[in-house]
């Protein structure tokens, strides 16, 4: 049965035993020196159920695996005790920001206030929210990398903040959607509770845009990143297609996985409790259908 904690542990153990080195996001950017051998930059999005993330962090630590845990600011994610415990194991903590979406939500409830309607005006509100939330996180643990939370039901993409502001000026060294070139790095994510769920994903997917699209942005994505895919990057990703976790395990056993990967996990999706597992499955199937039709509508 897929998406159990036992299955996840088998996946990570298999990759670890096959010689893949797991590192957090910040470590990749702090040390750009070429690394021999196989590398996995491990990212976890803590959208909710932080106790699940704690369980995953514990067995990763026992294996000698370290990664990055991106927590949202909302109470369903940001549990200070769990944040501190995960950090104490050697994992990195990052901010899973959604401030433009939050600003958009707030503006709907304050229609009598002028000026909060366009994206640029929302960004003014959002950057203040971002700074405040980043400071709250930094009271607990150091934060040097951030990652956008998709908020698929919002019409706003929180990454648009960086059209008007530069996160590097706030002591942030990397944002995965902006700063990883995927021209020689496989991006693996179980968005939608499947490993090839781009058709039912709103934002956790790669997009191809002409570099000129970002000419006016304060922080431009690197060429070949998830936000600025090249033909070379797209072709590299197409070489590897997995739907189930067992497909990745089989590829590992066959020694056909690439030497460099960026892997994203959502720990709330993995559970050994059958009731929780079934609830997540049913809820995600409904979400996937909704997101699929949203994507279809956008493409028409």
Secondary structure per residue as TSV (DSSP state, phi and psi in degrees):
chain	resnum	aa	ss	phi	psi
A	1	X	-	360.0	129.4
A	2	X	-	-82.2	160.7
A	3	X	S	63.0	34.6
A	4	X	S	-100.1	159.0
A	5	X	H	-62.4	-32.9
A	6	X	H	-63.8	-40.8
A	7	X	H	-65.6	-42.2
A	8	X	H	-62.7	-42.6
A	9	X	H	-63.6	-38.9
A	10	X	H	-63.0	-40.7
A	11	X	H	-62.6	-51.6
A	12	X	H	-66.7	-38.7
A	13	X	H	-63.4	-43.4
A	14	X	H	-62.2	-44.5
A	15	X	H	-67.1	-40.4
A	16	X	H	-62.8	-46.3
A	17	X	H	-67.1	-24.7
A	18	X	T	-81.8	1.6
A	19	X	T	98.4	10.1
A	20	X	E	-77.9	130.7
A	21	X	E	-92.1	123.7
A	22	X	E	-95.7	131.2
A	23	X	E	-137.4	156.6
A	24	X	-	-73.4	165.6
A	25	X	H	-59.5	-46.8
A	26	X	H	-62.7	-32.9
A	27	X	H	-66.4	-33.5
A	28	X	H	-63.7	-38.8
A	29	X	H	-88.1	-21.8
A	30	X	H	-77.2	-27.3
A	31	X	-	-129.9	95.0
A	32	X	-	-85.7	0.9
A	33	X	S	-61.5	139.8
A	34	X	-	-56.5	135.9
A	35	X	-	-108.4	128.2
A	36	X	-	-71.4	155.9
A	37	X	S	84.8	-167.5
A	38	X	E	-97.5	138.9
A	39	X	E	-130.1	135.0
A	40	X	E	-126.8	118.1
A	41	X	E	-86.2	117.5
A	42	X	E	-105.1	120.7
A	43	X	E	-120.6	136.5
A	44	X	E	-122.6	129.7
A	45	X	E	-100.1	113.0
A	46	X	E	-92.1	78.4
A	47	X	-	-71.4	-35.7
A	48	X	S	-164.4	179.5
A	49	X	-	50.9	62.5
A	50	X	H	-60.3	-23.6
A	51	X	H	-62.5	-33.7
A	52	X	H	-62.5	-40.9
A	53	X	H	-64.6	-37.7
A	54	X	H	-62.6	-42.7
A	55	X	H	-62.0	-42.6
A	56	X	H	-66.0	-44.0
A	57	X	H	-60.2	-35.7
A	58	X	H	-67.1	-47.7
A	59	X	H	-73.9	-26.3
A	60	X	H	-64.5	-43.2
A	61	X	H	-61.9	-39.6
A	62	X	H	-63.6	-30.1
A	63	X	H	-83.2	-9.3
A	64	X	T	83.9	21.1
A	65	X	-	-98.3	135.3
A	66	X	-	-124.5	144.3
A	67	X	-	-148.3	-170.3
A	68	X	E	-111.1	135.0
A	69	X	E	-113.9	114.0
A	70	X	E	-96.5	112.9
A	71	X	E	-100.1	137.2
A	72	X	-	-74.8	165.7
A	73	X	S	-83.9	-13.1
A	74	X	S	-72.1	154.2
A	75	X	T	-58.8	-29.3
A	76	X	T	-68.1	-11.1
A	77	X	T	-122.2	-49.5
A	78	X	-	-82.7	89.2
A	79	X	-	-106.8	110.7
A	80	X	H	-60.6	-39.5
A	81	X	H	-63.7	-42.7
A	82	X	H	-69.6	-40.1
A	83	X	H	-55.3	-48.4
A	84	X	H	-65.4	-39.7
A	85	X	H	-66.9	-41.4
A	86	X	H	-64.7	-41.7
A	87	X	H	-63.2	-35.1
A	88	X	H	-66.2	-18.8
A	89	X	T	-84.1	-4.1
A	90	X	T	101.1	0.7
A	91	X	-	-78.2	152.8
A	92	X	E	-84.9	145.3
A	93	X	E	-110.6	133.3
A	94	X	E	-130.5	169.8
A	95	X	E	-98.2	121.7
A	96	X	E	-93.0	84.8
A	97	X	E	-82.9	150.6
A	98	X	-	-149.1	33.5
A	99	X	H	-67.7	-31.8
A	100	X	H	-68.2	-38.5
A	101	X	H	-65.1	-41.7
A	102	X	H	-64.7	-38.7
A	103	X	H	-65.7	-39.0
A	104	X	H	-64.3	-40.1
A	105	X	H	-64.2	-41.5
A	106	X	H	-65.3	-39.6
A	107	X	H	-63.8	-31.0
A	108	X	H	-65.0	-30.7
A	109	X	T	-88.7	0.2
A	110	X	T	-131.8	48.4
A	111	X	T	-64.1	-22.3
A	112	X	T	-75.9	-15.1
A	113	X	S	-85.6	124.5
A	114	X	T	-75.7	159.6
A	115	X	T	93.5	-17.5
A	116	X	-	-102.4	75.3
A	117	X	-	-139.8	-45.5
A	118	X	S	-77.2	163.4
A	119	X	H	-62.7	-42.3
A	120	X	H	-63.7	-38.9
A	121	X	H	-69.1	-37.4
A	122	X	H	-63.5	-36.1
A	123	X	H	-62.8	-33.2
A	124	X	H	-61.6	-43.8
A	125	X	H	-69.2	-41.2
A	126	X	H	-65.8	-37.8
A	127	X	H	-70.4	-31.9
A	128	X	H	-68.1	-42.3
A	129	X	H	-60.7	-44.0
A	130	X	H	-59.1	-47.3
A	131	X	H	-61.0	-44.2
A	132	X	H	-64.3	-44.2
A	133	X	H	-68.8	-38.7
A	134	X	H	-61.3	-40.2
A	135	X	H	-65.1	-38.2
A	136	X	H	-60.9	-43.3
A	137	X	H	-63.2	-43.4
A	138	X	H	-70.7	-14.3
A	139	X	T	-71.2	-19.9
A	140	X	T	-103.2	-48.7
A	141	X	S	-146.4	157.4
A	142	X	-	-66.5	141.5
A	143	X	-	-128.2	119.5
A	144	X	-	-125.8	-9.7
A	145	X	E	-130.5	154.2
A	146	X	E	-134.3	163.4
A	147	X	E	-152.2	134.4
A	148	X	E	-65.2	136.1
A	149	X	-	-91.6	129.7
A	150	X	-	-65.0	-31.9
A	151	X	-	42.4	63.9
A	152	X	T	-61.8	-23.3
A	153	X	T	-85.3	-3.8
A	154	X	S	-91.9	148.0
A	155	X	S	-84.4	-1.7
A	156	X	-	-102.8	143.6
A	157	X	-	-106.1	113.8
A	158	X	G	-64.4	-16.6
A	159	X	G	-66.8	-16.4
A	160	X	G	-67.6	-13.8
A	161	X	G	-54.2	-37.9
A	162	X	G	-80.4	2.7
A	163	X	G	-72.1	-28.1
A	164	X	T	-112.8	-16.1
A	165	X	-	-139.0	161.4
A	166	X	-	-119.7	117.0
A	167	X	G	-65.0	-19.2
A	168	X	G	-64.6	-27.5
A	169	X	G	-71.1	-10.4
A	170	X	G	-107.2	16.9
A	171	X	T	80.4	19.2
A	172	X	-	-97.9	127.2
A	173	X	-	-96.1	-16.4
A	174	X	E	-163.0	149.5
A	175	X	E	-133.5	117.6
A	176	X	H	-52.0	-37.4
A	177	X	H	-69.1	-23.8
A	178	X	H	-96.6	-34.7
A	179	X	H	-112.4	-4.0
A	180	X	-	-99.0	122.1
A	181	X	-	-79.5	129.0
A	182	X	-	-102.0	19.8
A	183	X	S	-72.2	-23.9
A	184	X	S	-138.6	23.6
A	185	X	S	-132.5	125.7
A	186	X	E	-79.8	129.2
A	187	X	E	-97.8	112.8
A	188	X	E	-111.1	121.5
A	189	X	E	-142.8	140.3
A	190	X	-	-96.8	38.7
A	191	X	G	-59.3	137.0
A	192	X	G	77.5	8.3
A	193	X	G	67.2	23.3
A	194	X	S	-141.6	157.0
A	195	X	T	-87.1	-8.5
A	196	X	T	-126.2	51.4
A	197	X	-	-96.7	28.9
A	198	X	G	-63.4	-30.6
A	199	X	G	-68.4	-21.8
A	200	X	G	-115.1	26.5
A	201	X	-	-116.6	136.7
A	202	X	S	-85.1	-45.3
A	203	X	S	-129.3	-23.1
A	204	X	S	-84.0	67.8
A	205	X	S	-157.2	168.8
A	206	X	-	-90.7	147.1
A	207	X	-	-133.8	145.9
A	208	X	-	-104.0	120.1
A	209	X	-	-134.6	145.4
A	210	X	-	-62.0	136.7
A	211	X	G	-53.0	-26.6
A	212	X	G	-64.2	-21.1
A	213	X	G	-57.9	-31.7
A	214	X	G	-101.1	16.2
A	215	X	T	-60.4	-31.9
A	216	X	T	-96.6	4.6
A	217	X	-	-78.3	142.1
A	218	X	S	-67.6	-37.8
A	219	X	S	-122.5	109.8
A	220	X	-	-93.4	138.7
A	221	X	-	-69.1	147.3
A	222	X	-	-70.3	150.4
A	223	X	T	-62.6	130.9
A	224	X	T	90.8	1.2
A	225	X	S	-79.4	175.5
A	226	X	T	-60.3	-24.5
A	227	X	T	-97.8	-5.1
A	228	X	S	-147.9	62.5
A	229	X	-	-69.2	142.8
A	230	X	-	-104.4	168.8
A	231	X	H	-59.8	-39.9
A	232	X	H	-61.0	-44.6
A	233	X	H	-65.7	-43.3
A	234	X	H	-62.9	-42.8
A	235	X	H	-66.1	-35.8
A	236	X	H	-63.9	-44.3
A	237	X	H	-63.9	-36.4
A	238	X	H	-65.7	-18.5
A	239	X	T	-70.7	-13.5
A	240	X	-	-132.7	114.7
A	241	X	-	-129.4	121.2
A	242	X	-	-131.4	138.6
A	243	X	S	-106.8	-42.9
A	244	X	S	-111.7	158.9
A	245	X	H	-60.4	-35.4
A	246	X	H	-61.8	-29.1
A	247	X	H	-64.9	-38.1
A	248	X	H	-70.8	-41.3
A	249	X	H	-59.1	-42.4
A	250	X	H	-65.4	-40.2
A	251	X	H	-64.5	-37.3
A	252	X	H	-64.3	-43.5
A	253	X	H	-64.1	-30.8
A	254	X	T	-86.7	-0.7
A	255	X	T	59.2	41.9
A	256	X	-	-114.9	6.4
A	257	X	S	-75.6	147.8
A	258	X	-	-70.9	167.0
A	259	X	S	-78.2	-13.8
A	260	X	E	-136.9	125.7
A	261	X	E	-138.2	148.4
A	262	X	E	-112.6	114.2
A	263	X	E	-112.6	127.9
A	264	X	E	-111.7	127.7
A	265	X	E	-120.0	147.9
A	266	X	-	-117.2	96.0
A	267	X	G	-58.1	-24.7
A	268	X	G	-67.4	-16.1
A	269	X	G	-82.3	-12.6
A	270	X	-	-109.1	122.2
A	271	X	-	-152.3	144.3
A	272	X	S	-95.5	-4.6
A	273	X	-	-85.7	115.4
A	274	X	H	-60.5	-38.5
A	275	X	H	-62.1	-46.6
A	276	X	H	-66.1	-39.5
A	277	X	H	-60.8	-45.8
A	278	X	H	-67.7	-40.2
A	279	X	H	-61.1	-43.8
A	280	X	H	-65.0	-40.9
A	281	X	H	-60.4	-49.9
A	282	X	H	-65.7	-43.3
A	283	X	H	-63.7	-41.6
A	284	X	H	-68.9	-35.6
A	285	X	H	-62.1	-40.0
A	286	X	H	-65.1	-46.2
A	287	X	H	-60.3	-41.0
A	288	X	H	-62.0	-40.4
A	289	X	H	-63.9	-43.5
A	290	X	H	-62.5	-46.8
A	291	X	H	-67.3	-33.7
A	292	X	H	-61.5	-45.2
A	293	X	H	-71.7	-31.1
A	294	X	H	-62.9	-44.6
A	295	X	H	-63.7	-40.6
A	296	X	H	-61.2	-42.2
A	297	X	H	-64.6	-39.9
A	298	X	H	-65.5	-34.2
A	299	X	H	-81.5	-12.6
A	300	X	-	-86.0	360.0
